[in-house]
Amino acid sequence: MRIREWLIWLVIIYTSLLLESSVLVHFTIFGAKPDLLLVGVVLVGLMQGKQEALSKGFFVGLLEDLFIGRFIGSNALVKALVGFLSGQVEREIVKENVVIAVSMVWVFTIVNHLFYGALMILLGNANILGLDYLRTLLTSAFYNGLLTIVMFPMFYFLLIKGTLKKTKRL
């Protein structure tokens, strides 16, 4: 990856973390807030495949853990896994279709929450599960689906047509 690509990714990630931790915390409903980083990881998976999404998911998850997390590595593990799974469908979908992207983000937001909940059970912090957790999960999925409509054009341009377009290496 070239330095220019790294700088673009760092700006995207930093801006997302800043928005999530300062502005979007004021827009919570039922304890749910939008997850810009998760939407980005899923869109990378849908547009560039599992390897790119796995690495980006781990990286953004780790930065999120260091920036706002309680269990260092939990978001890195879960977002890497979700990135890998979203990248599995990359060859099976039409990349230009925003409706498919919204529905996939909705599904993978639910998967993300279920994996995170399972990890919290394994770590002994199972008090987060229950009906409130289900309501938060569904609200987050709705939020992220709406965010996808806004973020999709930018990611499509950057990842498919623009500067961050994946090139085949020999």
C-alpha positions as CSV (number, residue, x, y, z in Angstrom):
1,M,0.0,0.0,0.0
2,R,1.4,3.4,-1.0
3,I,1.8,6.3,1.5
4,R,-1.0,8.2,-0.2
5,E,-3.4,5.3,0.3
6,W,-2.4,5.0,4.0
7,L,-3.0,8.7,4.5
8,I,-6.4,8.5,2.9
9,W,-7.3,5.6,5.1
10,L,-6.0,7.4,8.2
11,V,-8.1,10.4,7.4
12,I,-11.2,8.3,6.9
13,I,-10.6,6.3,10.1
14,Y,-9.7,9.4,12.3
15,T,-12.7,11.3,11.0
16,S,-15.0,8.3,11.7
17,L,-13.6,7.9,15.2
18,L,-13.9,11.6,15.9
19,L,-17.5,11.7,14.7
20,E,-18.5,8.5,16.6
21,S,-17.0,9.8,19.9
22,S,-18.1,13.4,19.7
23,V,-21.1,14.0,17.5
24,L,-22.9,10.7,17.0
25,V,-23.0,9.9,20.8
26,H,-25.7,12.6,21.0
27,F,-27.9,10.6,18.5
28,T,-28.4,7.4,20.5
29,I,-31.8,5.7,20.5
30,F,-32.3,2.7,22.8
31,G,-28.6,2.8,23.6
32,A,-27.6,2.4,19.9
33,K,-25.4,4.7,18.0
34,P,-24.2,4.5,14.4
35,D,-21.0,2.6,13.8
36,L,-19.2,4.3,10.9
37,L,-16.2,2.1,11.1
38,L,-18.3,-1.1,10.8
39,V,-20.1,0.3,7.8
40,G,-16.7,1.1,6.2
41,V,-15.4,-2.4,6.9
42,V,-18.4,-4.0,5.4
43,L,-18.3,-1.8,2.4
44,V,-14.6,-2.6,1.9
45,G,-15.5,-6.3,2.1
46,L,-18.4,-6.0,-0.4
47,M,-16.2,-4.0,-2.9
48,Q,-12.7,-5.4,-2.4
49,G,-13.0,-8.8,-0.9
50,K,-12.1,-10.7,2.3
51,Q,-8.4,-10.0,2.5
52,E,-8.8,-6.2,2.3
53,A,-11.7,-6.2,4.7
54,L,-10.0,-8.6,7.2
55,S,-7.0,-6.4,7.5
56,K,-9.0,-3.1,7.5
57,G,-11.4,-4.6,10.1
58,F,-8.6,-5.6,12.4
59,F,-6.8,-2.3,12.1
60,V,-9.9,-0.1,12.6
61,G,-11.1,-2.4,15.4
62,L,-7.8,-2.1,17.2
63,L,-7.8,1.7,16.8
64,E,-11.3,1.8,18.1
65,D,-10.4,-0.3,21.1
66,L,-7.4,1.9,21.8
67,F,-9.4,5.1,21.3
68,I,-12.8,4.3,23.1
69,G,-12.8,0.6,24.0
70,R,-12.8,-1.3,27.3
71,F,-11.5,-4.6,26.2
72,I,-8.4,-4.1,24.0
73,G,-8.6,-6.4,21.0
74,S,-12.3,-7.2,21.2
75,N,-13.4,-4.9,18.4
76,A,-10.3,-5.8,16.4
77,L,-11.3,-9.5,16.5
78,V,-15.0,-8.9,15.8
79,K,-14.5,-6.4,13.1
80,A,-11.8,-8.5,11.4
81,L,-14.2,-11.5,11.4
82,V,-17.1,-9.4,10.1
83,G,-14.8,-8.0,7.4
84,F,-13.8,-11.4,6.4
85,L,-17.4,-12.7,6.2
86,S,-18.6,-9.6,4.3
87,G,-15.7,-10.1,1.8
88,Q,-16.9,-13.7,1.2
89,V,-19.9,-12.3,-0.7
90,E,-17.9,-9.8,-2.8
91,R,-17.9,-12.0,-6.0
92,E,-21.6,-12.8,-5.7
93,I,-23.1,-9.3,-5.6
94,V,-23.5,-6.3,-7.8
95,K,-21.2,-3.7,-6.4
96,E,-23.1,-0.8,-7.9
97,N,-26.4,-1.6,-6.1
98,V,-26.8,0.5,-3.0
99,V,-29.9,-1.6,-1.9
100,I,-27.7,-4.7,-1.7
101,A,-25.1,-2.7,0.3
102,V,-27.7,-1.4,2.7
103,S,-29.1,-4.9,3.3
104,M,-25.6,-6.4,3.7
105,V,-24.6,-3.8,6.2
106,W,-27.9,-4.4,8.1
107,V,-27.1,-8.2,8.2
108,F,-23.4,-7.7,9.2
109,T,-24.3,-5.2,11.9
110,I,-26.4,-7.9,13.5
111,V,-23.6,-10.4,13.0
112,N,-21.2,-7.9,14.5
113,H,-23.4,-7.5,17.6
114,L,-23.9,-11.2,18.0
115,F,-20.2,-11.9,17.8
116,Y,-19.4,-9.1,20.2
117,G,-22.1,-10.4,22.6
118,A,-20.6,-13.9,22.4
119,L,-17.1,-12.6,23.1
120,M,-18.4,-10.6,26.1
121,I,-20.0,-13.8,27.5
122,L,-16.6,-15.6,27.1
123,L,-14.9,-12.7,28.8
124,G,-17.4,-12.9,31.7
125,N,-19.2,-9.7,30.9
126,A,-22.6,-11.2,30.0
127,N,-24.7,-8.6,31.7
128,I,-25.1,-6.8,28.4
129,L,-27.4,-9.4,26.9
130,G,-31.2,-9.5,27.0
131,L,-34.1,-7.6,25.4
132,D,-32.4,-4.3,25.7
133,Y,-29.4,-5.8,23.8
134,L,-31.8,-7.0,21.1
135,R,-33.4,-3.6,20.8
136,T,-30.0,-1.9,20.6
137,L,-28.8,-4.5,18.0
138,L,-31.8,-3.8,15.7
139,T,-31.6,0.0,16.2
140,S,-27.9,-0.1,15.3
141,A,-28.6,-2.2,12.2
142,F,-31.2,0.4,11.2
143,Y,-28.8,3.3,11.9
144,N,-26.0,1.7,9.9
145,G,-28.3,0.9,7.0
146,L,-29.2,4.6,6.8
147,L,-25.5,5.6,7.1
148,T,-24.7,3.2,4.2
149,I,-26.9,5.3,1.9
150,V,-24.7,8.3,2.7
151,M,-21.4,6.5,2.8
152,F,-21.8,4.3,-0.2
153,P,-21.1,6.8,-3.0
154,M,-17.9,7.9,-1.4
155,F,-16.7,4.4,-0.8
156,Y,-17.7,3.3,-4.3
157,F,-15.8,6.1,-5.8
158,L,-12.7,5.5,-3.7
159,L,-12.6,1.7,-3.8
160,I,-13.9,0.9,-7.3
161,K,-13.1,4.0,-9.4
162,G,-10.6,6.1,-7.5
163,T,-7.4,6.3,-5.5
164,L,-8.0,3.2,-3.3
165,K,-8.9,0.9,-6.2
166,K,-7.5,-2.5,-5.7
167,T,-4.8,-3.4,-8.2
168,K,-3.7,-6.9,-9.1
169,R,-0.2,-7.8,-8.1
170,L,1.9,-10.3,-9.9
